[in-house]
Amino acid sequence: MQAYCMKCRAKREMKNAKAITMKNGKPATQGVCPECGTKMFRIGKSKK
């Protein structure tokens, strides 16, 4: 799944993506940027 990396300022394929639920109860996907190692988030239902 792709997400926007704030550090690289580019859309990248998320590494180690996993579905999470945010504090407000909404679904999201959390992963790591393969280039710089920064945490990435994509809000919305996970697509597999």
Biopython code that builds the backbone (N, CA, C, O; Angstrom):
import numpy as np
from Bio.PDB.StructureBuilder import StructureBuilder

atoms = [
    (1, "MET", "N", (0.843, -1.183, 0.000)),
    (1, "MET", "CA", (0.000, 0.000, 0.000)),
    (1, "MET", "C", (0.884, 1.240, 0.000)),
    (1, "MET", "O", (1.902, 1.282, 0.690)),
    (2, "GLN", "N", (0.502, 2.227, -0.757)),
    (2, "GLN", "CA", (1.274, 3.458, -0.826)),
    (2, "GLN", "C", (0.780, 4.471, 0.202)),
    (2, "GLN", "O", (-0.401, 4.519, 0.543)),
    (3, "ALA", "N", (1.717, 5.272, 0.678)),
    (3, "ALA", "CA", (1.402, 6.364, 1.602)),
    (3, "ALA", "C", (2.411, 7.483, 1.362)),
    (3, "ALA", "O", (3.441, 7.272, 0.723)),
    (4, "TYR", "N", (2.111, 8.665, 1.873)),
    (4, "TYR", "CA", (2.983, 9.824, 1.693)),
    (4, "TYR", "C", (3.975, 9.895, 2.844)),
    (4, "TYR", "O", (3.579, 9.888, 4.010)),
    (5, "CYS", "N", (5.254, 9.963, 2.523)),
    (5, "CYS", "CA", (6.294, 10.114, 3.547)),
    (5, "CYS", "C", (6.557, 11.599, 3.749)),
    (5, "CYS", "O", (6.913, 12.305, 2.806)),
    (6, "MET", "N", (6.382, 12.068, 4.970)),
    (6, "MET", "CA", (6.557, 13.492, 5.262)),
    (6, "MET", "C", (8.025, 13.906, 5.192)),
    (6, "MET", "O", (8.324, 15.054, 4.866)),
    (7, "LYS", "N", (8.932, 13.000, 5.488)),
    (7, "LYS", "CA", (10.352, 13.319, 5.473)),
    (7, "LYS", "C", (10.900, 13.354, 4.039)),
    (7, "LYS", "O", (11.622, 14.281, 3.674)),
    (8, "CYS", "N", (10.557, 12.346, 3.229)),
    (8, "CYS", "CA", (11.018, 12.286, 1.834)),
    (8, "CYS", "C", (10.202, 13.195, 0.915)),
    (8, "CYS", "O", (10.654, 13.559, -0.170)),
    (9, "ARG", "N", (8.999, 13.556, 1.358)),
    (9, "ARG", "CA", (8.058, 14.354, 0.563)),
    (9, "ARG", "C", (7.713, 13.663, -0.757)),
    (9, "ARG", "O", (7.725, 14.270, -1.828)),
    (10, "ALA", "N", (7.404, 12.363, -0.634)),
    (10, "ALA", "CA", (7.040, 11.590, -1.821)),
    (10, "ALA", "C", (6.144, 10.435, -1.411)),
    (10, "ALA", "O", (6.160, 9.999, -0.260)),
    (11, "LYS", "N", (5.352, 9.937, -2.378)),
    (11, "LYS", "CA", (4.540, 8.749, -2.136)),
    (11, "LYS", "C", (5.434, 7.534, -2.318)),
    (11, "LYS", "O", (6.151, 7.418, -3.312)),
    (12, "ARG", "N", (5.385, 6.639, -1.353)),
    (12, "ARG", "CA", (6.207, 5.443, -1.412)),
    (12, "ARG", "C", (5.394, 4.233, -0.975)),
    (12, "ARG", "O", (4.374, 4.365, -0.298)),
    (13, "GLU", "N", (5.856, 3.061, -1.370)),
    (13, "GLU", "CA", (5.228, 1.814, -0.955)),
    (13, "GLU", "C", (5.592, 1.577, 0.507)),
    (13, "GLU", "O", (6.770, 1.584, 0.865)),
    (14, "MET", "N", (4.586, 1.370, 1.346)),
    (14, "MET", "CA", (4.783, 1.197, 2.780)),
    (14, "MET", "C", (5.375, -0.177, 3.087)),
    (14, "MET", "O", (4.942, -1.182, 2.522)),
    (15, "LYS", "N", (6.352, -0.222, 3.970)),
    (15, "LYS", "CA", (6.960, -1.478, 4.397)),
    (15, "LYS", "C", (6.399, -1.840, 5.774)),
    (15, "LYS", "O", (6.150, -0.947, 6.583)),
    (16, "ASN", "N", (6.197, -3.111, 6.053)),
    (16, "ASN", "CA", (5.653, -3.596, 7.337)),
    (16, "ASN", "C", (4.297, -2.961, 7.648)),
    (16, "ASN", "O", (4.045, -2.565, 8.786)),
    (17, "ALA", "N", (3.434, -2.863, 6.652)),
    (17, "ALA", "CA", (2.120, -2.238, 6.832)),
    (17, "ALA", "C", (1.226, -3.114, 7.701)),
    (17, "ALA", "O", (1.161, -4.329, 7.519)),
    (18, "LYS", "N", (0.536, -2.476, 8.652)),
    (18, "LYS", "CA", (-0.421, -3.201, 9.488)),
    (18, "LYS", "C", (-1.615, -2.309, 9.779)),
    (18, "LYS", "O", (-1.490, -1.090, 9.898)),
    (19, "ALA", "N", (-2.781, -2.945, 9.893)),
    (19, "ALA", "CA", (-4.017, -2.209, 10.164)),
    (19, "ALA", "C", (-4.070, -1.856, 11.646)),
    (19, "ALA", "O", (-3.810, -2.702, 12.501)),
    (20, "ILE", "N", (-4.408, -0.606, 11.945)),
    (20, "ILE", "CA", (-4.548, -0.142, 13.327)),
    (20, "ILE", "C", (-5.855, 0.629, 13.470)),
    (20, "ILE", "O", (-6.522, 0.930, 12.480)),
    (21, "THR", "N", (-6.210, 0.944, 14.705)),
    (21, "THR", "CA", (-7.346, 1.810, 14.997)),
    (21, "THR", "C", (-6.821, 3.012, 15.772)),
    (21, "THR", "O", (-6.140, 2.862, 16.786)),
    (22, "MET", "N", (-7.144, 4.197, 15.287)),
    (22, "MET", "CA", (-6.679, 5.415, 15.951)),
    (22, "MET", "C", (-7.469, 5.650, 17.239)),
    (22, "MET", "O", (-8.473, 4.985, 17.494)),
    (23, "LYS", "N", (-7.004, 6.598, 18.040)),
    (23, "LYS", "CA", (-7.655, 6.907, 19.320)),
    (23, "LYS", "C", (-9.120, 7.285, 19.163)),
    (23, "LYS", "O", (-9.932, 7.003, 20.044)),
    (24, "ASN", "N", (-9.464, 7.925, 18.040)),
    (24, "ASN", "CA", (-10.851, 8.348, 17.826)),
    (24, "ASN", "C", (-11.711, 7.223, 17.257)),
    (24, "ASN", "O", (-12.890, 7.438, 16.974)),
    (25, "GLY", "N", (-11.141, 6.019, 17.083)),
    (25, "GLY", "CA", (-11.906, 4.867, 16.632)),
    (25, "GLY", "C", (-11.896, 4.643, 15.130)),
    (25, "GLY", "O", (-12.485, 3.674, 14.652)),
    (26, "LYS", "N", (-11.243, 5.515, 14.375)),
    (26, "LYS", "CA", (-11.210, 5.369, 12.918)),
    (26, "LYS", "C", (-10.077, 4.424, 12.506)),
    (26, "LYS", "O", (-9.029, 4.384, 13.151)),
    (27, "PRO", "N", (-10.295, 3.669, 11.431)),
    (27, "PRO", "CA", (-9.252, 2.751, 10.967)),
    (27, "PRO", "C", (-8.133, 3.481, 10.231)),
    (27, "PRO", "O", (-8.355, 4.539, 9.641)),
    (28, "ALA", "N", (-6.939, 2.913, 10.271)),
    (28, "ALA", "CA", (-5.791, 3.472, 9.566)),
    (28, "ALA", "C", (-4.788, 2.357, 9.303)),
    (28, "ALA", "O", (-4.933, 1.243, 9.805)),
    (29, "THR", "N", (-3.775, 2.672, 8.513)),
    (29, "THR", "CA", (-2.697, 1.737, 8.238)),
    (29, "THR", "C", (-1.395, 2.409, 8.651)),
    (29, "THR", "O", (-1.165, 3.576, 8.335)),
    (30, "GLN", "N", (-0.545, 1.673, 9.355)),
    (30, "GLN", "CA", (0.727, 2.200, 9.819)),
    (30, "GLN", "C", (1.842, 1.343, 9.250)),
    (30, "GLN", "O", (1.733, 0.117, 9.204)),
    (31, "GLY", "N", (2.923, 1.994, 8.814)),
    (31, "GLY", "CA", (4.058, 1.272, 8.274)),
    (31, "GLY", "C", (5.317, 2.108, 8.375)),
    (31, "GLY", "O", (5.369, 3.096, 9.107)),
    (32, "VAL", "N", (6.334, 1.695, 7.627)),
    (32, "VAL", "CA", (7.632, 2.354, 7.667)),
    (32, "VAL", "C", (8.054, 2.693, 6.241)),
    (32, "VAL", "O", (7.814, 1.918, 5.315)),
    (33, "CYS", "N", (8.683, 3.852, 6.070)),
    (33, "CYS", "CA", (9.198, 4.254, 4.768)),
    (33, "CYS", "C", (10.437, 3.411, 4.453)),
    (33, "CYS", "O", (11.346, 3.326, 5.279)),
    (34, "PRO", "N", (10.487, 2.784, 3.266)),
    (34, "PRO", "CA", (11.638, 1.951, 2.930)),
    (34, "PRO", "C", (12.926, 2.755, 2.688)),
    (34, "PRO", "O", (14.018, 2.194, 2.777)),
    (35, "GLU", "N", (12.817, 4.039, 2.389)),
    (35, "GLU", "CA", (13.988, 4.865, 2.105)),
    (35, "GLU", "C", (14.637, 5.438, 3.367)),
    (35, "GLU", "O", (15.847, 5.317, 3.561)),
    (36, "CYS", "N", (13.817, 6.066, 4.229)),
    (36, "CYS", "CA", (14.388, 6.779, 5.382)),
    (36, "CYS", "C", (14.043, 6.155, 6.732)),
    (36, "CYS", "O", (14.652, 6.509, 7.741)),
    (37, "GLY", "N", (13.074, 5.230, 6.771)),
    (37, "GLY", "CA", (12.738, 4.558, 8.029)),
    (37, "GLY", "C", (11.739, 5.303, 8.896)),
    (37, "GLY", "O", (11.494, 4.896, 10.032)),
    (38, "THR", "N", (11.155, 6.381, 8.393)),
    (38, "THR", "CA", (10.179, 7.161, 9.141)),
    (38, "THR", "C", (8.834, 6.432, 9.179)),
    (38, "THR", "O", (8.470, 5.745, 8.224)),
    (39, "LYS", "N", (8.098, 6.582, 10.281)),
    (39, "LYS", "CA", (6.760, 5.995, 10.365)),
    (39, "LYS", "C", (5.838, 6.680, 9.359)),
    (39, "LYS", "O", (5.894, 7.895, 9.171)),
    (40, "MET", "N", (4.984, 5.872, 8.712)),
    (40, "MET", "CA", (4.026, 6.404, 7.749)),
    (40, "MET", "C", (2.630, 5.992, 8.176)),
    (40, "MET", "O", (2.439, 4.904, 8.719)),
    (41, "PHE", "N", (1.658, 6.854, 7.934)),
    (41, "PHE", "CA", (0.267, 6.572, 8.252)),
    (41, "PHE", "C", (-0.586, 6.835, 7.032)),
    (41, "PHE", "O", (-0.322, 7.752, 6.254)),
    (42, "ARG", "N", (-1.605, 6.025, 6.877)),
    (42, "ARG", "CA", (-2.634, 6.280, 5.867)),
    (42, "ARG", "C", (-3.976, 6.077, 6.543)),
    (42, "ARG", "O", (-4.299, 4.977, 6.993)),
    (43, "ILE", "N", (-4.757, 7.153, 6.611)),
    (43, "ILE", "CA", (-6.044, 7.101, 7.289)),
    (43, "ILE", "C", (-7.071, 6.490, 6.346)),
    (43, "ILE", "O", (-7.104, 6.809, 5.158)),
    (44, "GLY", "N", (-7.892, 5.626, 6.875)),
    (44, "GLY", "CA", (-8.910, 4.945, 6.099)),
    (44, "GLY", "C", (-8.760, 3.432, 6.204)),
    (44, "GLY", "O", (-7.757, 2.925, 6.705)),
    (45, "LYS", "N", (-9.752, 2.742, 5.736)),
    (45, "LYS", "CA", (-9.768, 1.293, 5.822)),
    (45, "LYS", "C", (-8.606, 0.685, 5.041)),
    (45, "LYS", "O", (-8.298, 1.141, 3.940)),
    (46, "SER", "N", (-7.965, -0.328, 5.591)),
    (46, "SER", "CA", (-6.840, -0.997, 4.935)),
    (46, "SER", "C", (-7.316, -1.806, 3.753)),
    (46, "SER", "O", (-8.366, -2.447, 3.804)),
    (47, "LYS", "N", (-6.540, -1.771, 2.691)),
    (47, "LYS", "CA", (-6.847, -2.559, 1.497)),
    (47, "LYS", "C", (-5.807, -3.673, 1.396)),
    (47, "LYS", "O", (-4.604, -3.421, 1.471)),
    (48, "LYS", "N", (-6.277, -4.895, 1.226)),
    (48, "LYS", "CA", (-5.329, -6.008, 1.130)),
    (48, "LYS", "C", (-5.334, -6.624, -0.206)),
    (48, "LYS", "O", (-4.591, -7.575, -0.450)),
]
sb = StructureBuilder()
sb.init_structure("model")
sb.init_model(0)
sb.init_chain("A")
sb.init_seg("    ")
for serial, (resi, resn, name, xyz) in enumerate(atoms, 1):
    if name == "N":
        sb.init_residue(resn, " ", resi, " ")
    sb.init_atom(name, np.array(xyz, "f"), 0.0, 1.0, " ", f" {name:<3s}", serial, name[0])
structure = sb.get_structure()
